[in-house]
Amino acid sequence: MSAIKRLAGQTAMYGLPSIIGRVLNYFLVPLHTYFFDPKEYGIVSEFYAYVAFFVVLLMMGMETTFFRFVNQTDDKEKTFNQAFSLVLIANAIFLITVLIFSQDIANWMLFPEYQNYVIWFAFILVFDATSSLFLAKLRYQEKAKKFIFIQFASIITVILLNLIFIFLIMGENDSFGIGYIFLANLCASLIKPILLYKDVLSFRFIMDKVLAKTMIIYSFPLVIAGFAGIINETFDRILIKRLLLDEGVDYAQAQVGIYSANYKLSILISLFIQAFRYAAEPFFFSREKDKDRNKIYAQIMTYFVIVLTFLFLVISLNLEIFKWFIPKEEFWEGLKIVPLLLLANVFLGIYYNQSIWYKLSNKTKYGAYIALVGAGITIGLNIILIPIYGYMGAAITTFSVYFSMMVMSYFLGKKHYPIKYNLRKVGLYMFSSVLLYLFSLLFHFESLPATLILNAFLLAIFIGLVLVIERPLTRLKKR
């Protein structure tokens, strides 16, 4: 249990900036959806969808690669310098390419008037990708205070600049509009390398061909898996627009905005998963040689699922409250997709937890295989379902993909790196949470307080179930 406590502490410590940052960004959703219509919000969402693709490529899987290799060598600095040298080369090539072809890229995106935004996002990507490895080094060195300070500085910058630009500078007929959101993001991304300047200055470019080749061989499947994973996570925004263009560009862009705004309501699950991933990866690697490692991994999975399913219930049962984070009623038609997306993110979280098996066993190619199959399902189902069901088709696809990836990872892991998860408990918590949500749909009260009382009762049932099965009080008494 002490190992699990340590992981919980690290999850809170290293995930805290991510959690608070996403929560604060969560509170930007009502701001953005109040001042911008679905079409404008759709443009913002599409730009960030493309960013998600490229940040995976530009990071080159070097965070995980660094954690893997630094634990196997005495020359820690050489390992880091080699990893960052590879990242630096990739980012330099990317930035030069975008600067040369920025107008062509804007034209392809159907935003010919937004060439400057394309350039801004190139710099945002480079700042974020290059900073990420230095931040990973801080995590490895357990310099939590510095890590948290830098992350918070970036978060506070983007929040404050959004508020300043929108409330104090942007006028009613300001043509710059959504550009203020992008400018705030650019400044926030720049803050990271500025605050990391001492670490940046200590970097020495090297190119050890043997080490570089070994790192690339290890990281390449992670890049493929990450890229395919981003297809699963964000490609639906791009496809919604492209597949609904027959209805008009403005309509298609608005549908992207509605879908993206409602997707944001699943952020509580996403931010917990992100916080967990920050801490879990170095933790799992550090426990690799423990005799009881598999028992620890299995216990972690059980507690992880408890948190995810509880969050699923909290949000899905209280959509009448959460919907007010999207002030304009134009967006509310998309609320019906939220429970499905929440459950999809539960599957995704379980998959991320399971994925440690192929990283520990040096079989990262299986992560690529799983993600590629998922990407194929994503593209295929979206092409079939979006023209018929609109963004609901994208939600159904997301649910199907993450469920498939979770199942594939479990059976492959069982074969190549068996971990005896407590499937009865995991299945019970997932099944009971879904059952309680479906039960809530049988009741339609006109009174909001009556609805909230019922939902609180259903949550209490779930909590009671967890307490009876896990018996935390009994364990405390034994100590």
C-alpha positions as CSV (number, residue, x, y, z in Angstrom):
1,M,0.0,0.0,0.0
2,S,2.9,2.4,0.6
3,A,3.8,2.2,-3.1
4,I,0.3,3.0,-4.0
5,K,0.3,5.9,-1.6
6,R,3.5,7.2,-3.1
7,L,1.9,7.0,-6.6
8,A,-1.2,8.9,-5.3
9,G,1.1,11.6,-3.9
10,Q,3.0,11.9,-7.1
11,T,-0.2,11.9,-9.1
12,A,-1.4,14.8,-7.0
13,M,2.0,16.6,-7.1
14,Y,2.8,16.4,-10.8
15,G,-0.7,16.3,-11.9
16,L,-1.8,19.3,-9.9
17,P,-0.7,21.9,-12.5
18,S,-2.4,19.8,-15.2
19,I,-5.6,19.5,-13.1
20,I,-5.8,23.1,-12.1
21,G,-4.8,24.2,-15.6
22,R,-7.5,22.2,-17.2
23,V,-10.0,23.3,-14.6
24,L,-9.2,26.9,-15.2
25,N,-9.3,26.3,-19.0
26,Y,-12.7,24.6,-18.2
27,F,-13.8,28.0,-16.9
28,L,-12.7,29.5,-20.2
29,V,-15.3,27.4,-22.0
30,P,-18.2,29.6,-20.7
31,L,-16.2,32.7,-21.6
32,H,-15.4,31.5,-25.1
33,T,-18.9,30.1,-25.8
34,Y,-20.5,33.3,-24.5
35,F,-18.5,35.7,-26.7
36,F,-18.1,33.5,-29.7
37,D,-20.8,31.6,-31.7
38,P,-20.6,27.9,-32.6
39,K,-18.9,28.6,-35.9
40,E,-16.1,30.7,-34.3
41,Y,-15.7,28.2,-31.5
42,G,-15.5,25.5,-34.2
43,I,-12.5,27.3,-35.8
44,V,-10.7,27.4,-32.5
45,S,-11.4,23.7,-31.9
46,E,-10.2,22.7,-35.4
47,F,-6.9,24.6,-35.0
48,Y,-6.2,22.8,-31.7
49,A,-7.1,19.5,-33.3
50,Y,-4.3,20.0,-35.8
51,V,-2.0,21.0,-32.9
52,A,-2.7,17.7,-31.1
53,F,-1.4,15.8,-34.2
54,F,1.8,17.7,-34.6
55,V,2.8,17.9,-30.9
56,V,3.0,14.1,-30.9
57,L,5.3,14.1,-33.9
58,L,7.5,16.9,-32.6
59,M,7.9,15.3,-29.2
60,M,9.0,12.0,-30.9
61,G,8.0,9.9,-27.9
62,M,11.1,11.1,-26.2
63,E,9.5,11.6,-22.8
64,T,8.9,7.9,-22.4
65,T,12.2,7.1,-24.1
66,F,14.1,9.3,-21.7
67,F,12.5,7.7,-18.7
68,R,13.3,4.3,-20.1
69,F,17.0,4.9,-21.0
70,V,17.9,7.2,-18.1
71,N,17.2,4.3,-15.6
72,Q,19.6,2.1,-17.5
73,T,22.7,4.3,-17.7
74,D,25.1,6.1,-15.4
75,D,25.5,9.0,-17.8
76,K,22.2,10.7,-17.2
77,E,23.2,14.0,-18.9
78,K,24.3,12.3,-22.1
79,T,21.0,10.4,-22.3
80,F,19.0,13.6,-21.9
81,N,21.2,15.6,-24.4
82,Q,20.8,12.9,-27.0
83,A,17.1,12.7,-26.6
84,F,16.7,16.5,-26.8
85,S,19.1,16.8,-29.8
86,L,16.7,14.5,-31.8
87,V,13.7,16.6,-30.7
88,L,15.5,19.8,-31.6
89,I,16.3,18.6,-35.1
90,A,12.7,17.6,-35.8
91,N,11.3,20.9,-34.5
92,A,13.7,23.0,-36.5
93,I,12.7,21.2,-39.7
94,F,9.0,21.6,-38.9
95,L,9.3,25.3,-38.1
96,I,11.2,26.1,-41.3
97,T,8.7,24.1,-43.4
98,V,5.7,25.9,-41.9
99,L,7.2,29.3,-42.3
100,I,7.8,28.6,-46.0
101,F,4.4,27.1,-46.8
102,S,2.1,28.9,-44.2
103,Q,-0.3,30.3,-46.9
104,D,-0.6,27.0,-48.6
105,I,-1.4,25.4,-45.3
106,A,-4.0,28.0,-44.5
107,N,-5.6,27.5,-47.9
108,W,-5.8,23.8,-47.4
109,M,-7.5,24.3,-44.0
110,L,-10.1,26.5,-45.8
111,F,-8.9,29.5,-43.8
112,P,-7.0,31.5,-46.4
113,E,-7.3,34.7,-44.3
114,Y,-5.6,33.0,-41.2
115,Q,-2.1,32.6,-42.5
116,N,-0.8,34.5,-39.4
117,Y,-2.5,32.0,-37.1
118,V,-0.8,29.1,-38.9
119,I,2.6,30.7,-38.1
120,W,1.6,31.4,-34.5
121,F,0.7,27.8,-34.0
122,A,3.9,26.6,-35.5
123,F,5.8,28.5,-32.7
124,I,3.3,27.3,-30.1
125,L,4.0,23.7,-31.1
126,V,7.8,24.2,-31.1
127,F,7.8,26.0,-27.7
128,D,5.6,23.2,-26.1
129,A,7.4,20.3,-27.7
130,T,10.9,21.5,-26.8
131,S,9.9,22.4,-23.3
132,S,8.2,19.1,-22.6
133,L,11.5,17.1,-22.4
134,F,13.0,19.6,-20.0
135,L,9.9,19.3,-17.9
136,A,10.2,15.5,-18.1
137,K,13.8,15.8,-16.8
138,L,12.4,17.8,-13.8
139,R,10.0,15.0,-13.1
140,Y,12.8,12.4,-13.2
141,Q,14.9,14.6,-10.9
142,E,11.8,15.0,-8.6
143,K,12.2,18.8,-8.7
144,A,8.5,19.1,-8.1
145,K,8.5,22.8,-7.0
146,K,10.2,24.0,-10.1
147,F,8.0,21.8,-12.3
148,I,4.8,23.1,-10.7
149,F,6.0,26.7,-10.8
150,I,6.7,26.6,-14.5
151,Q,3.4,24.8,-15.3
152,F,1.4,27.3,-13.2
153,A,3.2,30.3,-14.8
154,S,2.1,29.1,-18.2
155,I,-1.5,28.4,-17.0
156,I,-1.9,31.7,-15.3
157,T,-0.5,33.6,-18.3
158,V,-3.1,32.0,-20.7
159,I,-6.0,32.6,-18.3
160,L,-5.1,36.3,-17.5
161,L,-4.4,37.1,-21.1
162,N,-7.7,35.6,-22.2
163,L,-9.5,37.8,-19.6
164,I,-7.5,40.9,-20.5
165,F,-7.9,40.5,-24.3
166,I,-11.6,39.6,-24.2
167,F,-12.9,41.9,-21.5
168,L,-10.6,44.9,-21.8
169,I,-9.4,45.0,-25.4
170,M,-11.8,43.1,-27.7
171,G,-14.6,45.4,-28.9
172,E,-18.1,44.4,-30.1
173,N,-17.1,44.4,-33.8
174,D,-13.5,43.5,-33.3
175,S,-12.4,41.6,-36.4
176,F,-9.4,40.1,-34.6
177,G,-11.9,38.0,-32.5
178,I,-10.7,34.5,-31.9
179,G,-7.1,35.7,-32.6
180,Y,-7.0,36.9,-29.0
181,I,-7.4,33.2,-27.8
182,F,-4.5,32.2,-30.0
183,L,-2.3,35.1,-29.0
184,A,-2.8,34.3,-25.3
185,N,-1.8,30.7,-26.0
186,L,1.3,31.8,-27.9
187,C,2.5,33.9,-24.9
188,A,1.8,31.1,-22.4
189,S,3.8,28.7,-24.5
190,L,6.7,31.1,-24.7
191,I,6.8,31.4,-20.9
192,K,8.0,27.8,-20.5
193,P,11.4,28.1,-22.4
194,I,12.0,31.5,-20.8
195,L,11.6,30.0,-17.2
196,L,13.7,27.0,-18.2
197,Y,16.5,29.1,-19.6
198,K,19.1,27.8,-17.2
199,D,18.3,24.2,-18.1
200,V,18.3,25.2,-21.8
201,L,21.7,26.8,-21.5
202,S,23.1,23.6,-19.9
203,F,22.1,21.5,-22.9
204,R,24.9,20.3,-25.2
205,F,24.0,19.1,-28.7
206,I,25.4,15.6,-29.3
207,M,24.8,12.9,-31.9
208,D,25.9,9.5,-30.7
209,K,24.8,7.4,-33.7
210,V,24.5,4.2,-31.7
211,L,22.5,5.7,-28.8
212,A,20.4,7.9,-31.2
213,K,19.5,4.8,-33.3
214,T,18.6,2.8,-30.2
215,M,16.4,5.6,-28.9
216,I,14.6,6.1,-32.3
217,I,14.0,2.3,-32.6
218,Y,12.4,2.4,-29.1
219,S,10.5,5.6,-29.6
220,F,9.3,5.1,-33.2
221,P,6.4,2.8,-32.3
222,L,5.5,5.2,-29.5
223,V,5.2,8.0,-32.1
224,I,3.1,5.8,-34.3
225,A,0.9,4.9,-31.4
226,G,0.7,8.5,-30.2
227,F,-0.1,9.7,-33.7
228,A,-2.8,7.1,-34.2
229,G,-4.0,7.9,-30.7
230,I,-4.5,11.5,-31.7
231,I,-6.5,10.4,-34.7
232,N,-8.7,8.6,-32.2
233,E,-9.0,11.7,-29.9
234,T,-9.3,14.6,-32.3
235,F,-9.7,13.6,-35.9
236,D,-13.4,13.6,-35.5
237,R,-13.4,17.4,-35.3
238,I,-11.7,17.6,-38.7
239,L,-13.9,14.9,-40.2
240,I,-17.1,16.5,-39.0
241,K,-16.3,19.6,-40.9
242,R,-15.1,17.8,-44.1
243,L,-18.0,15.3,-44.2
244,L,-20.7,18.0,-43.6
245,L,-19.4,20.5,-46.1
246,D,-22.4,19.8,-48.4
247,E,-24.5,21.6,-45.9
248,G,-22.3,24.7,-46.2
249,V,-19.0,25.7,-44.6
250,D,-20.6,27.7,-41.8
251,Y,-23.0,24.9,-40.8
252,A,-20.1,22.4,-40.8
253,Q,-17.9,24.7,-38.7
254,A,-20.8,25.2,-36.3
255,Q,-21.3,21.5,-35.8
256,V,-17.6,21.2,-35.0
257,G,-18.1,23.9,-32.4
258,I,-21.2,22.3,-30.8
259,Y,-19.4,18.9,-30.6
260,S,-16.2,20.3,-29.2
261,A,-17.9,22.4,-26.5
262,N,-19.9,19.4,-25.3
263,Y,-16.8,17.2,-25.4
264,K,-15.3,19.7,-22.9
265,L,-17.8,18.4,-20.3
266,S,-15.8,15.2,-20.1
267,I,-12.8,17.2,-18.9
268,L,-13.0,16.0,-15.3
269,I,-12.3,12.4,-16.4
270,S,-9.6,13.6,-18.9
271,L,-7.8,15.7,-16.4
272,F,-7.6,12.9,-13.9
273,I,-6.3,10.6,-16.5
274,Q,-3.7,13.2,-17.5
275,A,-2.6,13.7,-13.9
276,F,-2.3,9.9,-13.4
277,R,-0.2,9.6,-16.6
278,Y,2.2,12.3,-15.4
279,A,3.0,10.3,-12.2
280,A,2.4,6.7,-13.3
281,E,4.9,6.4,-16.1
282,P,8.1,7.1,-14.0
283,F,6.5,5.2,-11.1
284,F,5.8,2.0,-13.0
285,F,9.3,2.0,-14.5
286,S,10.8,2.5,-11.0
287,R,8.8,-0.5,-9.7
288,E,9.8,-2.8,-12.5
289,K,12.2,-4.9,-10.4
290,D,9.9,-5.3,-7.4
291,K,8.8,-8.8,-6.7
292,D,5.2,-7.7,-6.0
293,R,5.0,-5.3,-8.9
294,N,2.1,-7.1,-10.6
295,K,0.1,-7.0,-7.4
296,I,0.7,-3.3,-7.1
297,Y,-0.2,-2.7,-10.8
298,A,-3.5,-4.6,-10.3
299,Q,-4.5,-2.7,-7.1
300,I,-3.8,0.6,-8.9
301,M,-6.1,-0.4,-11.7
302,T,-8.9,-1.2,-9.3
303,Y,-8.6,2.2,-7.5
304,F,-8.2,3.9,-10.9
305,V,-11.4,2.5,-12.2
306,I,-13.3,3.5,-9.0
307,V,-12.3,7.1,-9.5
308,L,-13.1,7.1,-13.2
309,T,-16.6,5.5,-12.8
310,F,-17.4,7.9,-9.9
311,L,-16.5,10.9,-12.1
312,F,-18.6,9.4,-14.9
313,L,-21.6,9.3,-12.6
314,V,-21.0,12.8,-11.1
315,I,-21.0,14.4,-14.5
316,S,-23.6,12.4,-16.4
317,L,-26.1,12.6,-13.5
318,N,-25.8,16.3,-13.2
319,L,-25.8,17.6,-16.8
320,E,-28.5,20.0,-15.9
321,I,-25.9,21.8,-13.8
322,F,-22.8,21.2,-15.9
323,K,-24.6,22.5,-19.1
324,W,-24.4,26.1,-17.7
325,F,-20.7,26.1,-18.3
326,I,-21.8,26.5,-21.9
327,P,-24.0,29.6,-21.6
328,K,-25.4,29.8,-25.1
329,E,-28.3,27.5,-25.7
330,E,-27.1,27.1,-29.3
331,F,-24.6,24.6,-27.9
332,W,-27.0,22.6,-25.7
333,E,-28.4,20.4,-28.5
334,G,-25.1,18.5,-28.1
335,L,-25.6,17.5,-24.5
336,K,-26.9,14.1,-25.5
337,I,-23.4,13.0,-26.5
338,V,-21.8,13.7,-23.1
339,P,-22.6,10.5,-21.3
340,L,-21.4,8.4,-24.2
341,L,-18.1,10.4,-24.4
342,L,-17.6,10.2,-20.7
343,L,-17.9,6.4,-20.8
344,A,-15.5,6.4,-23.8
345,N,-13.0,8.3,-21.7
346,V,-13.3,5.7,-19.0
347,F,-12.3,3.0,-21.5
348,L,-9.4,5.3,-22.7
349,G,-8.2,5.7,-19.1
350,I,-8.2,2.0,-18.5
351,Y,-6.3,1.5,-21.8
352,Y,-3.6,4.0,-20.7
353,N,-3.3,2.2,-17.4
354,Q,-2.9,-1.1,-19.2
355,S,-0.4,0.3,-21.7
356,I,2.5,0.0,-19.3
357,W,2.8,-3.7,-20.2
358,Y,4.3,-3.0,-23.6
359,K,6.5,-0.2,-22.3
360,L,8.0,-2.4,-19.6
361,S,8.5,-5.4,-21.8
362,N,10.1,-3.2,-24.6
363,K,7.3,-4.3,-27.0
364,T,6.2,-0.8,-27.9
365,K,5.3,-2.0,-31.4
366,Y,2.1,-3.5,-29.9
367,G,1.1,0.0,-28.7
368,A,1.5,1.1,-32.3
369,Y,-0.6,-1.9,-33.6
370,I,-3.4,-1.2,-31.1
371,A,-3.5,2.5,-31.9
372,L,-3.3,1.9,-35.6
373,V,-6.3,-0.5,-35.5
374,G,-8.1,2.1,-33.4
375,A,-7.3,4.8,-36.0
376,G,-8.6,2.6,-38.7
377,I,-11.9,2.1,-36.8
378,T,-12.0,5.9,-36.1
379,I,-11.6,6.9,-39.8
380,G,-13.9,4.1,-41.1
381,L,-16.8,4.5,-38.6
382,N,-16.7,8.3,-38.8
383,I,-16.9,8.3,-42.6
384,I,-19.9,6.0,-42.3
385,L,-21.7,7.5,-39.3
386,I,-21.1,11.3,-39.5
387,P,-23.0,11.8,-42.8
388,I,-25.9,9.9,-41.3
389,Y,-25.9,11.0,-37.6
390,G,-23.8,14.1,-37.6
391,Y,-21.6,14.6,-34.5
392,M,-23.6,11.9,-32.7
393,G,-21.9,9.5,-35.2
394,A,-18.5,10.9,-34.0
395,A,-19.5,10.2,-30.4
396,I,-20.6,6.6,-31.2
397,T,-17.3,6.1,-33.0
398,T,-15.2,7.4,-30.1
399,F,-17.0,5.0,-27.7
400,S,-16.5,2.1,-30.0
401,V,-12.8,2.8,-30.6
402,Y,-11.8,3.2,-27.0
403,F,-13.7,0.1,-26.0
404,S,-11.9,-1.9,-28.8
405,M,-8.5,-0.6,-27.8
406,M,-9.1,-1.4,-24.1
407,V,-10.0,-5.0,-25.0
408,M,-7.1,-5.5,-27.5
409,S,-4.6,-4.2,-25.0
410,Y,-5.9,-6.5,-22.2
411,F,-5.7,-9.7,-24.3
412,L,-2.3,-8.8,-25.8
413,G,-0.9,-7.8,-22.3
414,K,-2.3,-11.1,-20.9
415,K,-0.1,-12.9,-23.5
416,H,3.1,-10.9,-23.4
417,Y,3.2,-9.3,-19.9
418,P,0.5,-10.9,-17.7
419,I,-0.9,-8.8,-14.9
420,K,-3.7,-10.4,-12.9
421,Y,-6.2,-7.6,-12.7
422,N,-9.2,-8.0,-10.5
423,L,-11.7,-8.2,-13.4
424,R,-14.7,-8.9,-11.1
425,K,-14.2,-5.7,-9.2
426,V,-13.4,-3.6,-12.3
427,G,-16.4,-5.0,-14.1
428,L,-18.7,-4.6,-11.2
429,Y,-17.8,-0.9,-10.7
430,M,-18.2,-0.2,-14.4
431,F,-21.5,-2.1,-14.7
432,S,-23.0,-0.6,-11.6
433,S,-22.1,3.0,-12.6
434,V,-23.8,2.6,-16.0
435,L,-26.8,0.9,-14.5
436,L,-27.3,3.7,-12.0
437,Y,-27.1,6.3,-14.8
438,L,-29.6,4.3,-16.9
439,F,-31.9,4.1,-13.9
440,S,-31.8,7.9,-13.5
441,L,-33.2,8.2,-17.1
442,L,-36.4,6.6,-16.0
443,F,-37.3,9.7,-13.9
444,H,-38.1,13.1,-15.3
445,F,-38.8,15.7,-12.6
446,E,-39.7,19.2,-13.5
447,S,-38.1,20.3,-10.2
448,L,-34.3,20.6,-10.3
449,P,-34.0,20.1,-6.6
450,A,-35.9,16.8,-6.9
451,T,-33.6,15.7,-9.7
452,L,-30.5,16.6,-7.6
453,I,-31.8,14.7,-4.6
454,L,-32.3,11.5,-6.7
455,N,-28.9,11.9,-8.3
456,A,-27.2,12.4,-4.8
457,F,-29.0,9.2,-3.7
458,L,-27.7,7.3,-6.7
459,L,-24.1,8.5,-6.1
460,A,-24.5,7.5,-2.4
461,I,-25.4,4.0,-3.6
462,F,-22.3,3.8,-5.7
463,I,-20.1,5.1,-2.8
464,G,-21.7,2.6,-0.5
465,L,-20.9,-0.2,-2.9
466,V,-17.3,0.8,-3.0
467,L,-17.0,1.1,0.8
468,V,-18.6,-2.4,1.3
469,I,-16.3,-4.0,-1.2
470,E,-13.0,-2.2,-0.5
471,R,-13.6,-1.9,3.3
472,P,-11.1,1.0,3.8
473,L,-12.3,1.6,7.4
474,T,-11.5,-2.0,8.3
475,R,-8.1,-1.8,6.9
476,L,-7.4,1.4,8.8
477,K,-8.4,-0.2,12.1
478,K,-6.0,-3.1,11.4
479,R,-3.2,-0.7,11.3
